[in-house]
Amino acid sequence: MRYINTKEYSHQQSDKIGVLLTNLGTPDAPTPKALRRYLKQFLSDPRVVEVPRLLWWCILHGIILNIRPRRSAKAYATVFTDEGSPLLFHTQHQTTAIAERLASLGHDNLVVDFAMRYGNPGVPAVLDKMLQQGVRKLLVLPLYPQYCAATTGSTFDALADDFKQRRWLPDLRFISHYHDYAPFISAAAQRIREHWQSHGRADKLIFSYHGIPKRYLLNGDPYHCECYKTSRLLAEALQLNKDEYMTTFQSRFGREEWLKPYTDHTLKALPAQGVSSVQIFCPGFAADCLETIEEIGEENQEYFLEAGGKRYEYISALNDRPEHIDALCQLIGEQLAGWQVHSDPQRAARAEQLRQQQL
């Protein structure tokens, strides 16, 4: 087996601690070709679609990749800006803000970067860059507050697949979830309060999370429970009673049953129940993306208004808001506890001399 080596390594190089943020990913452009490439990688992941591989390969290549890319490209075209994909540039802004904040807090020898599980920048390329920079201790933070095997678990798979090919492995710490982390709950609650201060409150506050097949819950995935705990903690922070908020699940795919209640079905039904105004916040999305901007901000708004609703507001994701950056930096700082790297020039010089003698 041929392993990936550390190129041009020098013993004079200072060891560093790396902080790697990850998110789901995005196509490179809102075009059918780019969507086909992105969807092929995404939907080929067995963590995402737990269906027998041969059967799923036939469905994916025979049907889905021949139909869905063009349809999805039209949706992505509505959210791409001059900066590109919202998920990409929001994650870039978050990474920059986190790096600056950590530096201001005295965290030295840090390399902070981000990667996407699918699409670019990919996990292998970013890992290679960080390790070449001297990262010997690596903290990975997937930007999914609630753990799910299809997201957080898949991120770990990508890391493991890469590390299995490397000669030199860093120390590794991996944050699997932060759904009930108090600073995160506080930041999300503050975002909602600020929206209320500017726009007033609605009849109902809806917490909408990305859905997964119900089968995954029955097989032991904790995602459903963690979503409901986040909702409960937010409701407590906002002092809401049970009639003032609800939890729903969006973004279904395929024909099998997913986690309920469904966001779109709920919005179509609420006006008939006397709910004329709603506000929606998505606590599972660290950054705005297609699923929040287009699906929640536009598509579901139409469902609610067409059903007789009068007022619909989407409360944007935390993105790089200062309180969100503070929460993530506090989480990172706690996870970095006890990790130090030291630079010993004399030791490095002796090691380099010994290495030269072996050449």
C-alpha positions in Angstrom: 0.0 0.0 0.0 1.2 3.5 -0.8 0.7 6.1 1.9 0.4 9.8 1.6 3.7 11.3 2.8 4.4 14.7 4.3 6.1 16.6 1.5 9.1 18.9 2.1 8.8 18.4 5.9 11.5 20.2 7.9 12.3 19.6 11.6 12.7 23.3 11.9 9.0 23.7 11.2 6.9 24.6 14.3 4.2 22.2 15.3 0.7 23.7 15.3 -2.8 23.0 16.4 -5.5 22.9 13.7 -9.2 23.7 14.0 -11.2 22.4 11.1 -14.8 23.5 10.6 -16.9 21.4 8.3 -20.3 21.7 6.7 -22.3 19.7 4.2 -21.3 21.3 0.9 -22.5 23.0 -2.2 -22.2 22.8 -6.0 -19.5 24.9 -7.6 -22.1 26.6 -9.8 -25.9 26.7 -10.3 -25.7 24.6 -13.4 -26.9 21.1 -14.3 -23.4 19.9 -14.8 -22.2 21.1 -11.4 -25.3 19.8 -9.7 -24.9 16.4 -11.2 -21.3 16.2 -10.0 -22.3 17.4 -6.5 -25.4 15.2 -6.2 -23.5 12.1 -7.4 -21.0 12.5 -4.5 -23.7 13.4 -2.0 -26.2 10.7 -2.8 -23.6 8.0 -3.2 -22.7 8.3 0.5 -24.1 5.2 2.2 -24.5 7.3 5.4 -27.0 9.5 3.5 -29.0 6.8 1.7 -29.2 3.5 3.6 -30.4 1.4 0.7 -28.7 -1.8 -0.7 -25.9 -0.5 -2.9 -26.7 -2.2 -6.2 -30.4 -1.2 -6.0 -29.5 2.4 -5.1 -26.8 2.6 -7.8 -29.5 1.8 -10.5 -31.9 4.3 -9.1 -29.3 7.0 -8.7 -27.7 6.7 -12.1 -30.8 5.5 -14.0 -33.3 8.1 -12.7 -32.2 10.7 -10.2 -29.0 12.0 -11.9 -30.9 12.3 -15.1 -33.7 14.4 -13.7 -32.8 16.2 -10.5 -29.7 18.2 -11.5 -31.6 20.4 -13.9 -34.4 21.0 -11.4 -32.0 21.7 -8.5 -29.9 24.0 -10.7 -32.9 26.3 -11.1 -33.4 26.4 -7.3 -29.7 27.1 -6.7 -29.7 29.9 -9.2 -32.1 31.8 -7.0 -29.8 31.8 -4.0 -26.3 32.2 -5.6 -25.0 35.8 -5.2 -21.9 37.7 -6.4 -20.0 35.9 -3.6 -21.2 32.5 -4.8 -23.1 29.9 -2.8 -24.5 31.2 0.5 -23.4 28.2 2.4 -19.8 28.6 1.1 -19.4 32.3 1.7 -21.1 32.2 5.1 -18.8 29.3 6.2 -15.8 31.3 4.9 -16.9 34.3 6.9 -17.4 32.2 10.0 -13.9 30.7 9.6 -12.3 34.1 9.3 -14.2 35.5 12.3 -13.4 32.4 14.5 -9.7 32.6 13.5 -9.5 36.3 14.5 -11.4 35.8 17.7 -9.3 32.8 18.8 -6.1 34.8 18.1 -7.4 37.7 20.1 -8.1 35.3 23.0 -4.4 34.3 23.0 -4.7 30.9 21.2 -1.3 30.7 19.6 0.0 28.4 16.9 -3.5 27.8 15.5 -4.4 27.0 11.9 -8.1 27.5 11.4 -9.7 26.3 8.1 -12.9 24.8 6.8 -13.9 22.0 4.4 -17.1 20.7 2.8 -18.1 17.1 3.1 -19.2 17.2 -0.5 -18.0 19.5 -3.2 -15.2 22.0 -2.7 -13.1 22.7 -0.7 -13.0 19.0 0.0 -11.9 17.3 3.2 -8.8 15.6 1.8 -7.4 18.8 0.2 -7.9 20.9 3.3 -6.4 18.2 5.6 -3.4 18.0 3.3 -2.9 21.7 3.4 -3.2 21.9 7.2 -0.9 19.0 7.8 1.7 20.5 5.5 1.5 23.7 7.6 2.6 21.7 10.6 -0.7 20.8 12.3 0.1 17.9 14.7 -3.1 18.2 16.8 -6.4 18.6 15.1 -9.8 19.6 16.4 -12.7 19.0 14.1 -16.0 20.8 14.5 -18.8 19.8 12.1 -21.3 22.7 12.0 -24.3 20.5 12.8 -25.6 21.3 16.3 -27.6 18.0 16.4 -25.8 14.8 15.8 -27.0 12.6 12.9 -25.2 9.7 11.3 -26.0 11.1 7.8 -24.1 14.4 8.6 -21.8 14.3 11.6 -21.2 10.5 11.2 -20.4 11.0 7.5 -17.9 13.7 8.3 -16.0 11.3 10.6 -16.1 8.8 7.8 -14.4 11.3 5.5 -11.7 12.0 8.0 -11.1 8.3 8.7 -10.9 7.5 5.0 -8.3 10.2 4.5 -6.3 9.2 7.6 -6.2 5.6 6.6 -4.0 6.7 3.7 -1.6 8.9 5.6 1.8 8.0 7.0 1.8 10.5 9.8 -1.5 11.1 11.8 -2.2 14.0 14.1 -3.8 13.8 17.5 -7.5 14.1 16.9 -10.5 15.5 18.8 -13.9 15.5 17.2 -17.0 17.4 18.4 -20.0 15.3 17.6 -22.7 17.7 18.7 -23.6 20.9 20.6 -27.4 20.8 20.5 -27.7 21.7 24.2 -24.6 23.8 24.6 -25.7 26.8 26.7 -23.8 29.5 24.7 -25.3 28.2 21.4 -28.8 28.2 22.9 -28.2 31.7 24.1 -27.0 32.9 20.7 -30.0 31.4 18.9 -32.5 32.9 21.5 -30.8 36.3 21.1 -31.3 36.1 17.3 -35.0 35.4 17.7 -35.4 38.2 20.3 -33.8 40.7 18.0 -36.2 39.7 15.3 -39.1 40.2 17.7 -37.8 43.6 18.6 -37.8 44.7 14.9 -40.9 42.9 13.7 -43.0 41.9 16.7 -44.1 38.4 17.5 -46.3 36.0 15.5 -49.1 33.6 16.6 -46.6 30.7 16.3 -42.9 30.2 16.4 -41.8 27.2 14.4 -38.5 25.5 14.8 -37.8 23.7 11.5 -35.1 21.1 11.2 -33.8 19.1 8.3 -35.6 15.8 8.1 -34.3 12.2 8.0 -36.1 9.0 7.3 -38.1 7.7 10.3 -36.3 4.4 9.9 -33.0 6.0 11.0 -34.6 7.1 14.3 -36.0 3.5 14.8 -32.4 2.2 14.2 -31.1 4.3 17.0 -30.0 7.7 15.5 -30.3 10.3 18.3 -31.0 13.2 15.9 -34.8 13.4 16.5 -34.3 13.6 20.3 -31.6 16.2 20.0 -33.7 18.4 17.8 -36.6 18.3 20.3 -34.2 19.1 23.2 -32.8 22.1 21.3 -36.4 23.3 20.7 -37.3 22.8 24.4 -34.2 24.7 25.6 -34.9 27.6 23.2 -38.5 27.8 24.3 -37.4 27.9 27.9 -34.9 30.7 27.1 -37.6 32.6 25.3 -40.2 31.9 28.0 -42.6 30.3 25.6 -45.5 28.1 26.6 -46.3 24.9 24.7 -49.0 26.6 22.5 -46.6 29.2 21.3 -44.1 27.1 19.4 -43.7 23.8 17.6 -41.0 21.6 16.1 -41.2 20.4 12.4 -39.0 18.7 9.9 -38.3 19.8 6.3 -36.5 18.8 3.1 -38.0 15.3 2.5 -36.6 13.1 -0.3 -38.1 10.0 -1.7 -41.3 8.2 -0.8 -40.7 6.6 2.6 -41.9 8.1 5.8 -39.6 10.8 7.3 -39.7 12.4 10.7 -43.0 14.2 11.4 -44.6 16.7 11.5 -43.6 17.8 8.1 -42.9 21.6 7.8 -44.8 22.1 4.5 -47.8 20.1 5.7 -47.9 22.0 8.9 -47.9 25.4 7.2 -50.7 24.4 4.9 -52.8 23.3 7.8 -52.2 26.1 10.3 -54.4 28.8 8.8 -57.5 26.5 9.1 -56.6 26.2 12.8 -56.8 29.9 13.4 -53.0 30.7 13.0 -52.7 33.7 10.8 -49.0 34.6 11.4 -45.9 32.4 11.8 -42.2 33.0 12.2 -39.8 30.2 11.4 -36.3 29.6 12.7 -34.0 26.7 11.7 -31.8 25.8 14.7 -30.1 22.9 12.9 -28.5 25.2 10.3 -25.4 27.0 11.3 -25.4 29.0 8.1 -28.1 30.0 5.5 -28.2 27.8 2.5 -30.7 26.6 -0.2 -32.8 24.8 2.4 -33.3 27.9 4.5 -33.3 30.7 1.9 -35.3 29.0 -0.9 -37.2 26.2 0.8 -38.2 28.0 4.0 -37.9 31.6 3.0 -39.8 31.3 -0.3 -41.5 27.9 -1.1 -43.0 27.3 2.4 -44.1 31.0 2.6 -46.2 30.4 -0.5 -47.8 27.3 1.1 -48.8 29.3 4.2 -50.1 32.3 2.4 -52.0 30.3 -0.2 -53.7 28.4 2.6 -55.0 31.6 4.1 -52.2 32.8 6.3 -51.6 36.5 6.6 -48.0 37.0 7.8 -45.0 34.8 7.3 -41.4 35.5 8.4 -38.2 33.5 8.2 -35.7 34.4 10.9 -32.2 34.0 9.3 -29.6 31.6 10.6 -26.8 32.7 13.0 -24.2 32.8 10.2 -21.3 35.0 11.4 -23.2 37.0 14.0 -20.9 38.0 16.9 -22.9 36.0 19.5 -22.6 32.8 17.3 -18.9 33.3 16.8 -18.5 33.8 20.6 -20.4 30.6 21.2 -18.4 28.5 18.8 -15.1 30.0 20.0 -16.0 29.1 23.6 -16.8 25.6 22.5 -13.6 25.3 20.6 -11.6 26.8 23.5 -13.0 24.3 25.9 -12.2 21.4 23.6 -8.6 22.7 23.1 -8.0 22.6 26.9 -4.7 20.8 27.7 -3.4 20.9 24.2 -0.1 22.7 23.7 2.6 22.7 21.1 6.2 23.7 21.8 8.9 24.8 19.5 12.4 23.6 20.6 15.0 25.0 18.0 17.9 23.0 19.4 15.9 19.7 19.3 14.8 20.5 15.8 18.3 21.2 14.7 19.6 18.0 16.2 16.7 16.0 14.5 17.4 17.6 11.2 21.1 16.9 11.4 20.3 13.2 12.2 18.0 13.1 9.3 20.6 14.4 6.9 23.0 11.8 8.1 20.6 9.1 7.1 20.3 10.4 3.5 
